[in-house]
Amino acid sequence: MLIICFSLLLSFLQIGLFGWGGPFALLSYVQHEVVVEHGWLTSAEFADVMALSRVLPGDVALDAAPLAAYRVLAGEYGTGAAIGGIVVAFTALAVPAFALSALMGRFRERLCSSDVGESILSLLRPMSPGLIAAAAILLMNADNFGSPAINPWQFGVSLFLFVATLVGSGYYRFHPLFMIVLCGLAGLLLY
C-alpha cells in the first residue's frame, strides 16, 4: 500500500507542478497517469470518475484526482486507506499551485517596489487598452459579428451588443458577468 501511496504522491505532484492549461488539460494529464501510465483504472472506471467529478462543485480536475485516488485504493485496501489516498492526491495536486502563487506574489511585490519594476509597469499600463482593442478588432469578423452585406440584422445586433457592453461596463461600471448575462439574453431575444 505504501508503494501505491508513494506512486500516487509522485504522480499527482508531477501533475500539480507541470499540469498547465486549465482544468481540462489537467484532466487529460490525470487520465494519462491513472489509466495509461500506471493502469490503476480502466477507461470505463475513469469515465465514471469523470462523470462524478463533473457533478461535484468546484474544479473538475481537483475533483477527479482525489476520486481517482479513492477508486485506486478503496477496492484493495479499504475505506481508511482510500481516504488517506484522497488526502495524498489532493495535497500533492494543490501544494505546487499554492507554492508557485506565493513565489509569484513575492516576485511581484519586489518588482513593483523597485525603480526598474515601476518603469516596466509604467510602460505596460498604456499598452493594456491597446491590446484589448486589438483583440476586439481581431474578433470583429464576419464569423463573429456577421456581415452587413450578408445579414444586416445579425451585424446590427452584434454591433449594438458590443456598444452596450462597452457603455455598461465602462461608463456605468456594471459587473462583467452581469453584462454577459444581459447580452446573452438580448442575443436570444433578438436573433
Secondary structure, 3 states (H helix, E strand, C coil): CHHHHHHHHHHHHHHHHHCCCCHHHHHHHHHHHHHHHCCCCCHHHHHHHHHHHHHCCCCHHHHHHHHHHHHHHHHHHCHHHHHHHHHHHHHHHHHHHHHHHHHHHHHHHHHHHCHHHHHHHHHHCCHHHHHHHHHHHHHCCHHHHCCCCCCHHHHHHHHHHHHHHHHHHHCCCCCHHHHHHHHHHHHHHHC
